């Protein structure tokens, strides 16, 4: 039997073929070549149609529409959206217990002068919360959606630049914290159009015990409750709940694709469509 070549499989996957299609086998090489050409032509035509729909109808990639939907849902839930710098001082990561010996430190994109591209949104949200908790009455609810950067191992589920949604609610009754985490997970997952998911207790390399939002073996979000041992580094004393979602992971799950690169920020893909189609 003759399966598709590695090059043919790669081309079909780039064009959006489901993995099962790439596993086909043929009695003769001529049959394989004939079927490959048919599939490639069909996928190219589908890609062109998707790009035409983007141009004439939606005009916005799915990642940006997803971000807009989540923003709307959280604002309706009483959260205030914030926007913070992409560049962090090293001391802010140290407040998150990420020193030179921490495993995450080697994944950080370091810049000159002990600065880096932010690997997470939490340090900036902590910084804002110090002032907002002094100015506003509790509960204080804020969220941010923006790019984060890590030297992730390249693969179908990792990106060096990815989009995070982090939310935190300060000052709620202690006995309601876990219920509130589940409620807020439901708000975001509903906005993302994902109905089937599970909540799984796990351990975070930064926060310790966490409650992850998962579908199968794919982690979509991580949730935590406080007071937390990190809070003292910021001089904050309050109950809180927080969640961090990866938007590309959400989109990959909703669209049932195994390739996170096609749904992220890219020069090779536009709204999930491989641009080298001719």
C-alpha positions in Angstrom: 0.0 0.0 0.0 1.1 3.5 -0.7 0.2 6.3 1.7 0.5 10.0 0.9 4.1 11.3 1.1 5.1 13.5 4.0 5.2 16.5 1.6 1.6 15.7 0.4 0.3 15.3 3.9 1.9 18.6 5.0 0.3 20.3 2.0 -3.1 18.9 2.6 -3.0 19.8 6.3 -1.9 23.4 5.5 -4.9 23.7 3.2 -7.2 22.6 6.0 -7.7 18.9 5.4 -8.8 16.8 8.4 -6.0 14.4 9.6 -8.1 11.3 8.8 -8.0 12.3 5.1 -4.2 12.3 5.2 -4.1 8.7 6.5 -5.5 7.2 3.3 -3.6 4.5 1.5 -3.6 3.4 -2.1 -2.9 0.3 -4.1 -0.7 2.1 -6.7 1.4 5.3 -6.7 -0.6 6.5 -9.7 -3.9 6.3 -7.6 -2.2 8.3 -4.8 -1.1 11.0 -7.1 -4.5 11.3 -8.8 -6.3 11.5 -5.5 -3.8 14.0 -4.1 -4.5 16.3 -7.1 -8.2 16.0 -6.6 -8.1 16.8 -2.9 -5.6 19.6 -3.3 -7.9 21.3 -6.0 -11.0 20.9 -3.8 -9.2 22.4 -0.8 -7.8 25.3 -2.8 -11.2 26.1 -4.1 -12.7 26.0 -0.6 -9.9 28.3 0.6 -10.5 30.8 -2.1 -14.2 30.8 -1.3 -13.4 31.4 2.4 -11.2 34.3 1.5 -13.9 35.8 -0.8 -16.4 35.5 2.1 -14.0 37.3 4.4 -13.5 40.1 1.8 -17.2 40.6 1.0 -19.1 39.7 4.1 -17.4 39.2 7.5 -14.4 41.5 6.8 -12.9 40.5 10.2 -10.9 37.3 11.1 -12.5 34.9 13.5 -9.9 35.7 16.2 -10.9 39.4 16.3 -14.6 38.5 16.3 -14.0 36.1 19.2 -12.2 38.8 21.1 -15.1 41.2 20.5 -17.6 38.6 21.7 -15.7 37.9 24.9 -15.2 41.7 25.6 -19.0 42.3 25.2 -19.9 39.4 27.5 -17.5 40.4 30.2 -18.5 44.1 30.1 -22.2 43.0 30.4 -21.1 41.0 33.5 -19.8 44.2 35.1 -16.1 44.0 34.2 -14.1 47.0 33.1 -11.7 46.4 30.2 -8.1 47.7 30.6 -5.1 47.9 28.3 -1.5 47.7 29.6 2.0 47.8 28.1 3.6 44.9 26.3 7.0 45.5 27.9 7.5 44.5 31.5 10.3 45.2 34.0 12.0 42.2 35.3 11.1 43.1 38.9 7.4 42.6 38.0 8.0 39.0 37.0 10.0 38.5 40.2 6.9 39.6 42.1 5.2 36.7 40.4 8.0 34.4 41.8 9.6 34.1 38.4 13.3 34.6 39.1 16.3 33.6 37.1 16.0 30.0 38.3 12.3 29.6 37.5 11.5 27.3 34.6 9.4 30.0 32.9 12.4 32.5 32.9 14.1 30.6 30.0 10.9 31.0 27.9 10.8 34.8 28.3 11.8 37.1 25.4 14.3 39.3 27.3 15.1 42.8 26.1 17.9 45.2 27.1 17.9 46.7 30.6 16.1 44.0 32.5 13.0 44.3 30.5 11.0 41.7 28.6 8.0 41.1 26.4 5.2 40.1 28.8 4.8 36.4 29.1 1.5 36.9 31.0 -1.0 39.6 31.8 -1.1 39.1 35.6 1.7 41.5 36.7 0.0 44.4 35.0 -3.4 43.5 36.4 -1.9 43.3 39.9 -0.3 46.7 39.4 -3.6 48.3 38.3 -5.5 46.6 41.1 -3.4 48.2 43.8 -4.8 51.6 42.8 -8.3 50.5 41.8 -8.9 48.8 45.1 -8.1 52.1 46.8 -10.3 54.1 44.6 -13.3 51.9 43.9 -15.7 50.1 46.2 -15.6 46.3 46.0 -16.2 44.2 44.1 -13.7 45.4 41.6 -13.8 43.6 38.3 -11.3 44.1 35.5 -10.1 42.2 32.5 -7.6 42.5 29.6 -7.3 40.8 26.2 -3.9 41.1 24.5 -0.8 39.5 23.2 1.7 37.6 25.4 5.0 36.1 24.3 6.8 33.0 25.2 9.5 30.8 23.6 7.1 27.9 23.4 8.2 24.6 21.9 6.9 24.7 18.4 4.0 22.4 17.6 0.4 22.3 16.7 -0.8 23.7 20.0 1.9 26.3 20.9 2.6 29.8 19.6 5.4 32.3 20.4 2.9 35.1 20.3 -0.6 34.3 21.6 -3.7 36.1 22.8 -4.7 35.9 26.4 -7.9 37.0 28.2 -7.2 37.5 31.9 -10.0 38.5 34.3 -10.0 39.1 38.0 -12.8 39.9 40.5 -11.7 41.3 43.9 -13.7 41.4 47.1 -16.3 38.8 46.8 -17.5 36.6 49.8 -15.0 33.9 50.5 -17.6 31.1 50.4 -18.6 32.0 46.9 -15.2 32.0 45.2 -15.2 28.5 43.6 -18.8 28.9 42.4 -17.9 32.3 40.9 -14.9 30.8 39.0 -17.3 28.3 37.4 -19.8 31.1 36.6 -17.2 33.2 34.9 -15.8 30.2 33.0 -19.4 29.7 31.7 -19.7 33.3 30.7 -16.5 33.2 28.5 -17.1 29.7 27.1 -20.6 30.7 26.1 -19.3 33.8 24.4 -16.7 31.6 22.6 -19.4 29.3 21.4 -18.1 26.2 23.2 -20.7 24.2 25.0 -18.8 21.0 25.9 -15.9 21.4 28.4 -14.8 20.1 31.8 -13.3 21.6 34.9 -10.1 19.9 36.1 -8.1 20.4 39.3 -4.4 20.8 38.5 -1.2 22.5 39.6 0.2 25.7 38.0 3.9 26.5 37.8 3.1 30.0 39.0 -0.1 29.9 41.1 0.0 26.4 42.6 -3.4 24.6 42.8 -5.6 25.6 39.9 -8.9 24.8 38.3 -8.4 24.3 34.5 -11.0 24.5 31.8 -10.4 21.7 29.4 -11.8 19.9 26.4 -10.3 16.4 26.1 -6.5 16.9 26.6 -6.6 20.5 25.5 -6.2 23.2 28.3 -8.4 26.2 27.4 -8.1 28.2 30.6 -6.7 28.2 34.1 -8.6 29.5 37.1 -7.5 30.5 40.7 -8.8 31.9 43.9 -7.3 34.1 46.5 -6.1 35.4 49.0 -3.0 33.8 47.5 0.7 33.7 48.6 1.6 36.0 45.7 -0.7 38.8 46.9 1.7 39.9 49.7 4.3 40.9 47.1 1.8 43.5 45.8 0.6 44.6 49.2 -3.0 43.4 48.5 -5.3 41.9 51.1 -8.5 40.7 49.5 -10.5 37.7 48.3 -10.5 37.3 44.6 -11.1 34.9 41.7 -9.3 34.9 38.4 -9.2 33.2 35.0 -6.9 33.2 32.1 -8.0 32.0 28.6 -6.0 31.4 25.5 -8.0 32.8 22.6 -6.3 30.8 19.9 -6.9 27.6 21.9 -10.6 28.5 22.2 -10.8 29.2 18.4 -8.9 26.0 17.6 -11.3 24.0 19.7 -14.4 25.6 18.3 -13.3 25.1 14.7 -12.1 21.6 15.4 -8.7 22.1 13.9 -5.4 20.6 15.1 -3.3 23.5 13.9 -3.1 26.5 16.2 -0.9 28.4 13.7 -3.8 28.8 11.2 -6.0 30.6 13.8 -3.3 32.8 15.3 -1.6 36.0 14.1 0.2 35.1 11.0 1.7 36.1 7.7 1.1 32.7 6.2 -2.6 32.3 7.1 -5.5 34.8 6.9 -8.6 33.8 9.0 -7.5 30.2 8.9 -6.8 30.0 5.2 -3.3 29.2 3.9 -2.3 32.0 1.6 0.0 30.0 -0.6 -2.8 28.2 -2.4 -1.7 28.6 -6.0 
